[in-house]
Amino acid sequence: MLSARDIRGVTAMVPTPCKEGAGGWDVADSVDLDETATMTEKMIRGGISSIAACGTTGECAALLWDEKRDYIDTIVRVARKRVSVFAGATALGTKEMVRQLRGFRDLGADGGFVGLPLWQTPTLENSVQFFADLSEALPDFPIMVYANAMFFKSEFPTVFWEGVARKAPTVITSKIAYGVDHLKEDLEAAGHQINFQPGQSNTYAAYKQVGTRVTALWSTTVAMGPEPVVALMEAILKNDSKRVDEVWEDISSVPPAVPRGEFAEGFPRYNAQINKIFTNAAGYVKSGPLRAPYRDVPDHWVTQAEAHAKGWTAMRQKYLKAAAPA
């Protein structure tokens, strides 16, 4: 079974490709499995180390169980244990998540990717016990926590991680999406068991704060081509601060995906949509149409996401040339 020490490099938070014309509520077989296979192989050859599927940008809320099962099965079969595969099973309650996680384990996924139940606002006791229950139900199946403060109604304080490390031994890593203000404290409380992965946008700050104790990061941007993000993580693992600065400067030069000044209000509404838009605009993965219910997006957000894709594609060429054989 995977442990925290096994989590290194870049975790790709991948989209779920949708067949053309299949974004409606009445389509029960929307996943483009051929494109899923192509995407998985591209990501692996591009240097990513793990795949986390069926998160927010994977449109998990828009998929039926059968679609998720076939999608994860395709990723697992193509990956062939070359990278770790964490399968998303976030749902409204523990019993349904356990059912899905058992199904993914039986398909050969390496672990589950799970956020807190989404109905009530979770208490600290409830949050810790939820992951303890998952460890009891699946003692042989590692868990990546989907620690997104915006979506899961929790700030994921250090005391939460202390409790999880004590009561939920199968939790080995976390996608942290709550900033890095208490990352050092989290590492001291639970770093012996849990590998804390900052998001791409917070990785530089995390490195400056805790150095090479950051051994992995997560990214949705890799769906436009992973090479710059892989280069950033490789430089961090080598503790090559000059190279980290260089790569970070390149990544930071790309226009933002979200219109300036509109992140706090708009991102919770349009996250899945803009990720699909910039992925399609970049052309590295054919993500396909938006799925119901999350299909609305303002025109100026579309324009900004497309500018983000254009900037990333241009910047990425430098890293493709660096990786090309002489």
Salt bridges, closest charged atoms under 4 A:
ASP29 OD2 - LYS19 NZ 3.17
GLU41 OE2 - ARG45 NE 2.76
GLU41 OE1 - ARG82 NH2 2.67
GLU59 OE1 - LYS276 NZ 2.43
GLU59 OE1 - ARG291 NH1 2.55
ASP66 OD1 - ARG69 NH1 3.26
ASP70 OD1 - ARG69 NE 3.22
ASP73 OD2 - ARG77 NE 2.85
GLU96 OE2 - ARG99 NH2 2.88
ASP106 OD1 - ARG105 NE 3.55
ASP110 OD1 - LYS81 NZ 2.81
ASP140 OD1 - ARG105 NH1 3.38
ASP186 OD2 - HIS182 ND1 2.87
GLU227 OE1 - ARG316 NE 2.53
ASP245 OD1 - LYS208 NZ 3.53
GLU246 OE1 - ARG243 NH1 3.62
ASP250 OD2 - LYS318 NZ 2.76
GLU262 OE1 - HIS300 NE2 3.00
GLU265 OE2 - ARG269 NH1 3.83
